[in-house]
Amino acid sequence: MATHGHLDHVGDAHLIAARWGLPVYLAEADQHLLIHPADGLGPHGAAMMQQLTASDTLPPIEDVRDYGDPFEVAGLAVETFAAPGHTKGSMLLQVTSPEITVVFSGDVLFAGTIGRTDLPGGSMSEMRDSLRRIAEHFPADSPLLPGHGQPTSLAREIATNPYLQPGNL
């Protein structure tokens, strides 16, 4: 399950999927990045891909699935929340076990900041809309596990993150 299609989040998805015979869940809007990751990296993306992998593409994945209705995996309930802005297909994943509910915020919302919106597929206006909907949708005590950096909570971000202040949404 991926929150978005950038190389640093799905670059080895083809290896894991092939090794274990697993599907890869990724929003349809980002699925092209699984094979053509340079499309999400900006003007120097193709050169970087050549340096890293000696190719412009990654191997295809046999079973790629779009997120849809809530589902269960390994006894965990998973609900998705579309949050474009970092990429067109950015998603938050709310994962619930019998003991706790956490939200994987990917590269949309970090402790004290947000994900980049200047790469291909990014949009600051979509990001603002996503942040507003996140603040309205999830309980304030929701633990957030970002794609990079320290865990945080929605309450902490609403109180301190400059991007979640009323004048910025």
C-alpha positions as CSV (number, residue, x, y, z in Angstrom):
1,M,0.0,0.0,0.0
2,A,1.5,3.3,-1.1
3,T,0.5,6.8,-0.2
4,H,1.8,8.1,-3.6
5,G,3.9,7.2,-6.5
6,H,7.2,9.0,-6.0
7,L,10.4,6.9,-6.5
8,D,11.5,7.2,-2.8
9,H,8.2,5.5,-1.8
10,V,7.6,2.9,-4.5
11,G,11.0,2.4,-6.1
12,D,11.3,-1.2,-4.9
13,A,7.7,-2.1,-5.1
14,H,8.3,-4.3,-8.2
15,L,10.9,-6.3,-6.3
16,I,8.6,-6.8,-3.2
17,A,5.5,-7.6,-5.3
18,A,7.4,-10.2,-7.4
19,R,9.2,-11.8,-4.5
20,W,6.1,-12.3,-2.4
21,G,3.4,-12.4,-5.1
22,L,1.6,-9.3,-3.6
23,P,-0.5,-6.7,-5.2
24,V,0.6,-3.0,-5.1
25,Y,-2.1,-0.6,-4.0
26,L,-1.7,2.9,-5.5
27,A,-4.2,5.5,-6.6
28,E,-4.8,5.3,-10.4
29,A,-3.6,8.9,-10.9
30,D,-0.1,7.9,-9.8
31,Q,0.2,4.3,-11.2
32,H,2.2,5.5,-14.3
33,L,5.0,6.5,-11.8
34,L,5.5,2.8,-11.0
35,I,7.1,2.3,-14.5
36,H,8.0,5.9,-15.4
37,P,9.2,7.4,-12.1
38,A,11.1,10.3,-13.8
39,D,7.6,11.7,-14.7
40,G,7.3,12.7,-11.1
41,L,10.8,14.1,-10.5
42,G,10.9,17.3,-12.5
43,P,13.2,18.4,-15.3
44,H,16.3,16.4,-14.1
45,G,14.3,13.2,-13.3
46,A,15.3,11.2,-16.4
47,A,19.0,11.9,-15.8
48,M,18.7,10.9,-12.2
49,M,16.9,7.7,-13.1
50,Q,19.7,6.8,-15.6
51,Q,22.3,7.4,-12.8
52,L,20.4,5.3,-10.3
53,T,19.1,2.4,-12.4
54,A,20.8,2.7,-15.9
55,S,17.3,2.9,-17.3
56,D,14.4,5.3,-17.8
57,T,11.9,2.8,-16.5
58,L,11.3,0.3,-13.8
59,P,10.0,-3.3,-14.4
60,P,6.2,-3.6,-14.6
61,I,4.2,-5.0,-11.6
62,E,1.9,-7.8,-12.4
63,D,-0.9,-6.8,-10.0
64,V,-1.5,-3.1,-9.4
65,R,-4.7,-2.1,-7.8
66,D,-6.5,1.3,-7.3
67,Y,-7.8,2.1,-3.9
68,G,-11.6,1.8,-3.6
69,D,-13.8,0.9,-0.8
70,P,-12.4,0.3,2.7
71,F,-10.8,-3.1,3.0
72,E,-9.1,-5.4,5.4
73,V,-5.6,-6.8,5.3
74,A,-3.8,-8.9,8.0
75,G,-6.6,-8.1,10.5
76,L,-6.3,-4.3,9.9
77,A,-9.1,-2.1,8.6
78,V,-7.8,0.3,5.9
79,E,-9.7,3.4,4.7
80,T,-8.3,5.8,2.1
81,F,-8.7,9.5,1.9
82,A,-7.8,11.2,-1.4
83,A,-5.5,14.2,-0.8
84,P,-4.0,15.5,-4.0
85,G,-1.5,18.3,-3.9
86,H,1.9,16.6,-3.5
87,T,0.9,14.3,-6.4
88,K,-2.4,13.9,-8.2
89,G,-2.8,10.5,-6.6
90,S,-1.7,11.3,-3.0
91,M,-3.7,9.3,-0.4
92,L,-3.9,9.2,3.3
93,L,-4.3,5.7,4.8
94,Q,-6.3,5.3,8.0
95,V,-5.4,2.0,9.5
96,T,-7.3,0.6,12.4
97,S,-6.4,-2.4,14.6
98,P,-8.3,-3.5,17.7
99,E,-6.0,-1.3,19.8
100,I,-5.4,1.9,17.8
101,T,-6.1,3.9,14.7
102,V,-3.3,5.7,12.9
103,V,-3.2,7.8,9.8
104,F,-0.3,7.4,7.3
105,S,-0.1,10.9,5.8
106,G,2.6,10.1,3.2
107,D,4.1,13.3,1.8
108,V,1.0,15.4,2.3
109,L,1.4,16.4,5.9
110,F,4.5,16.3,8.0
111,A,5.4,17.5,11.5
112,G,5.5,21.3,11.1
113,T,5.2,21.4,7.3
114,I,3.7,19.8,4.1
115,G,5.0,18.0,1.1
116,R,6.4,19.7,-2.0
117,T,3.9,21.0,-4.5
118,D,6.5,22.1,-7.2
119,L,7.1,18.7,-8.8
120,P,5.1,17.5,-11.7
121,G,1.6,16.6,-10.6
122,G,1.8,18.9,-7.6
123,S,-0.5,21.8,-6.9
124,M,-0.6,24.2,-4.0
125,S,-4.3,25.0,-4.5
126,E,-5.1,21.2,-4.4
127,M,-2.9,20.9,-1.3
128,R,-4.7,23.6,0.5
129,D,-8.0,22.0,-0.3
130,S,-6.7,18.6,0.9
131,L,-5.3,20.1,4.1
132,R,-8.7,21.8,4.9
133,R,-10.5,18.5,4.3
134,I,-8.0,16.6,6.4
135,A,-8.5,19.0,9.3
136,E,-12.3,18.7,9.0
137,H,-12.4,14.9,8.5
138,F,-10.1,13.2,10.9
139,P,-10.4,13.4,14.7
140,A,-7.9,15.9,16.2
141,D,-6.3,13.1,18.3
142,S,-5.4,11.1,15.2
143,P,-1.8,10.0,15.3
144,L,-0.1,10.9,12.0
145,L,2.7,8.9,10.6
146,P,4.3,10.9,7.7
147,G,6.3,9.5,4.8
148,H,9.4,11.3,6.3
149,G,10.4,12.6,9.7
150,Q,8.8,12.3,13.1
151,P,5.3,11.1,14.0
152,T,2.9,13.8,15.0
153,S,-0.8,14.3,15.6
154,L,-3.5,16.2,13.8
155,A,-4.1,18.3,16.9
156,R,-0.4,19.3,17.1
157,E,-0.4,20.2,13.4
158,I,-3.6,22.2,13.6
159,A,-2.1,24.1,16.5
160,T,1.4,24.7,15.2
161,N,1.7,23.9,11.5
162,P,1.7,27.2,9.5
163,Y,0.0,25.5,6.6
164,L,-3.0,24.5,8.7
165,Q,-3.7,28.0,10.1
166,P,-7.1,29.5,9.1
167,G,-5.6,32.1,6.8
168,N,-3.6,29.5,4.8
169,L,-6.4,27.0,4.1
